[in-house]
């Protein structure tokens, strides 16, 4: 092999290394944002804490289907569950039992609205 060939291989390898380092940096930022988002959501919180957090952020009463829609992107367990509504119903039941969340059924509407006392 000629010297130019080695130089070309080294240049290509260096460029690929820079590209991969930039990709690693981007992925680390994404993982960091996922694990500790700027809005204060904590993946290590209890399910009750997560429900309360979502209700606080929403600033209004939400139905269980709305809570599920807001939690799904953040929670793989919920996102991949075969029966989300049944699974989430049990979690809401615990939050109600411990009085972290209240519920109300408006007359003429289907389903409950869940809220927190502010």
VMD Tcl script that draws the C-alpha trace (Angstrom):
set ca {
  {0.00 0.00 0.00}
  {1.07 3.50 -0.69}
  {1.41 6.28 1.79}
  {-1.52 8.13 0.19}
  {-3.77 5.09 0.75}
  {-2.91 4.99 4.46}
  {-3.49 8.71 4.74}
  {-6.87 8.36 3.00}
  {-7.88 5.49 5.33}
  {-6.86 7.47 8.41}
  {-8.75 10.55 7.20}
  {-11.88 8.46 6.57}
  {-11.57 6.81 9.99}
  {-11.12 10.19 11.67}
  {-14.20 11.62 9.96}
  {-16.23 8.55 10.95}
  {-15.00 8.89 14.55}
  {-16.08 12.54 14.67}
  {-19.49 11.62 13.26}
  {-19.95 8.85 15.85}
  {-18.83 11.10 18.71}
  {-21.42 13.67 17.66}
  {-24.08 10.96 17.49}
  {-23.15 9.71 20.98}
  {-23.42 13.27 22.32}
  {-26.88 13.67 20.77}
  {-28.06 10.33 22.16}
  {-26.76 11.18 25.65}
  {-28.72 14.44 25.55}
  {-31.86 12.57 24.51}
  {-31.44 10.00 27.29}
  {-30.85 12.77 29.82}
  {-33.98 14.63 28.68}
  {-35.95 11.38 28.88}
  {-34.74 10.43 32.35}
  {-34.91 13.93 33.82}
  {-37.16 16.14 31.72}
  {-37.13 19.85 32.36}
  {-40.78 19.84 33.44}
  {-39.92 17.98 36.66}
  {-41.46 14.60 35.82}
  {-39.71 11.83 37.74}
  {-39.63 8.30 36.36}
  {-38.74 6.98 39.82}
  {-41.88 8.45 41.44}
  {-44.75 6.22 42.49}
  {-47.67 5.84 40.11}
  {-49.74 7.98 42.46}
  {-47.07 10.68 42.28}
  {-47.02 10.47 38.49}
  {-50.81 10.82 38.30}
  {-50.73 13.80 40.66}
  {-47.93 15.37 38.61}
  {-49.93 15.06 35.37}
  {-53.04 16.52 37.01}
  {-51.00 19.43 38.41}
  {-49.48 20.13 35.00}
  {-52.87 19.95 33.29}
  {-54.38 22.39 35.77}
  {-57.85 20.94 35.19}
  {-59.77 17.72 35.86}
  {-58.98 14.90 33.43}
  {-60.69 11.67 32.48}
  {-58.73 8.45 32.82}
  {-58.30 8.17 29.04}
  {-56.71 11.65 29.00}
  {-54.39 10.70 31.87}
  {-53.36 7.57 29.98}
  {-52.67 9.59 26.82}
  {-50.44 11.99 28.77}
  {-48.57 9.24 30.64}
  {-48.10 6.80 27.74}
  {-45.21 8.66 26.07}
  {-43.35 8.78 29.38}
  {-44.07 5.27 30.66}
  {-43.12 2.21 28.57}
  {-44.91 -0.12 31.01}
  {-48.19 1.67 30.36}
  {-47.52 2.17 26.66}
  {-46.87 -1.55 26.09}
  {-49.54 -2.93 28.41}
  {-52.14 -5.17 26.75}
  {-55.07 -3.66 28.73}
  {-54.11 -0.08 29.56}
  {-57.48 0.98 30.96}
  {-57.78 -1.93 33.37}
  {-54.17 -1.50 34.51}
  {-54.60 2.25 34.95}
  {-57.93 1.84 36.72}
  {-56.17 -0.05 39.52}
  {-53.59 2.75 39.80}
  {-56.31 5.40 39.98}
  {-58.09 3.32 42.61}
  {-55.00 3.42 44.82}
  {-54.64 7.17 44.36}
  {-58.31 7.61 45.31}
  {-57.97 5.30 48.32}
  {-55.01 7.31 49.63}
  {-56.91 10.55 48.93}
  {-54.20 11.92 46.63}
  {-56.79 12.27 43.87}
  {-60.51 13.08 43.93}
  {-63.11 12.17 41.33}
  {-66.37 13.61 40.18}
  {-68.97 12.48 37.66}
  {-70.65 15.47 36.04}
  {-74.33 14.96 35.36}
  {-75.04 13.96 31.78}
  {-71.42 12.98 31.01}
  {-69.87 9.57 30.67}
  {-67.10 8.62 33.05}
  {-65.38 10.31 35.94}
  {-63.14 13.32 35.99}
  {-60.13 13.12 38.28}
  {-58.64 16.13 40.00}
  {-56.46 17.19 42.89}
  {-57.30 19.71 45.58}
  {-55.23 22.81 45.00}
}
mol new
graphics top color blue
foreach p $ca { graphics top sphere $p radius 0.5 }
foreach p [lrange $ca 0 end-1] q [lrange $ca 1 end] { graphics top cylinder $p $q radius 0.2 }
display resetview
